[in-house]
Amino acid sequence: ANAIERLFLAGSLLAVLIAELLNGAIEAIVDKTTPEFNELAGRSKDMGSAAVFLCMLNVVVVWALILLPRYFGTE
């Protein structure tokens, strides 16, 4: 993999870690400020989790687009 491809591979993994940290911060502040059930609090936690999921999906797509052509010899 060339330098740009390595940057995309590492960057996609780093994005998951960043999103997970931000999601944890959102969940902590929501739990601190809203101890009882609140629909908006639940929605904000769900959106944080969805952001992490999208970052993980991005990892799969980026890694597949870069590595699968090498594996199947189409590059």
N, C-alpha and C positions, 0 to 999 in steps of 0.2 A: 504494500500500500504506500502510495506517495504521501507527502507531508499534508496535503489538503485532506486526503481521505482519513489519515490518522487524526487530524484535527476534528473532523466530523464524528468519527467513532468515539473519541474521548469526550468531545463536547456534548454528545447526546447522553452519555452516562452522567456527566457532570450536571446536566439540566435536571435529571431525575433526582439527584441528591439535593439540589437547590430547591426544587419543588417540594420535596419531602420535608425539608427544614421549614419552609414557609407554611406548609400544611400543619406541621406540628405547632408552630407559633399561633396560627389561627385557632386551632383546637384548644390550645392552652388558654388563650385570651377569652374565647367563647365560654369555656368551662368556668373560668374565674368570674366573668361578668354576668353569666346567666346560669345559675345552678339549677333552676327549675326548667321544665320543658318549654321550649320556644320554637315555633316553626321556622322563623328566620335564622335562628342560631343553628338549627339542624340543617337548613339549606346551605348556610355558609360552610359548614363542615363537609357537606356532600360535595360542594363545588371545589373545595380544596383537594379532596380525594380524587375528584374527576380530573383535576389538573395534573396530579401525580400519574394517574392512569394514562392520560394523553402523552405525557413525557415518556412513559414506558413504551407505549405504542410507537412513539417516534424512534426510540432505540431499536425496536424490532425492524422497522422500515429502513432506517439508515443502514443498520448492519446487514440486512438482507440485500439491499441495493448494492452495497459495496462488496460484500463477501460472496454472495451466491454466484455471480458471474465467474469469479475465480474458481470456485468449487466445481462448477459444471464446465469449465474450460471454454466459456464463450467470449472471454476477453483476450 
